[in-house]
C-alpha cells in the first residue's frame, strides 16, 4: 500500500466516524426535546426526520464503499 491508499482509508474512516457522531447527537437532541412530528413539522408534509437520518447513513456508507472500490481499481 502506498501513502495515497493509507490517506484515503483514513479519510474514509474519519467520514464514517463523523457520520456516527452527527447521527448520535441528532437523535439525542430529538429525544431530549421531544420533537413530535406532525403535519406542521414534517419536511414537505410527509418526509419524516428518521427517514432523512437513515438516508444520510445509507448514502455515506454507500459512498465509502463505492469510492473504496473505485480506488482499488486504480
ChimeraX attribute file (.defattr): number of C-alpha atoms within 10 A of each C-alpha:
attribute: neighborCount
match mode: 1-to-1
recipient: residues
	/A:1	5
	/A:2	6
	/A:3	8
	/A:4	10
	/A:5	13
	/A:6	11
	/A:7	11
	/A:8	14
	/A:9	15
	/A:10	12
	/A:11	13
	/A:12	19
	/A:13	13
	/A:14	12
	/A:15	16
	/A:16	16
	/A:17	12
	/A:18	12
	/A:19	17
	/A:20	13
	/A:21	12
	/A:22	14
	/A:23	16
	/A:24	12
	/A:25	12
	/A:26	14
	/A:27	14
	/A:28	12
	/A:29	12
	/A:30	13
	/A:31	11
	/A:32	9
	/A:33	8
	/A:34	9
	/A:35	11
	/A:36	11
	/A:37	14
	/A:38	11
	/A:39	11
	/A:40	10
	/A:41	14
	/A:42	13
	/A:43	13
	/A:44	9
	/A:45	11
	/A:46	12
	/A:47	13
	/A:48	14
	/A:49	17
	/A:50	10
	/A:51	10
	/A:52	12
	/A:53	16
	/A:54	11
	/A:55	12
	/A:56	14
	/A:57	17
	/A:58	11
	/A:59	12
	/A:60	15
	/A:61	16
	/A:62	12
	/A:63	14
	/A:64	17
	/A:65	13
	/A:66	12
	/A:67	14
	/A:68	15
	/A:69	11
	/A:70	10
	/A:71	13
	/A:72	9
	/A:73	7
	/A:74	5
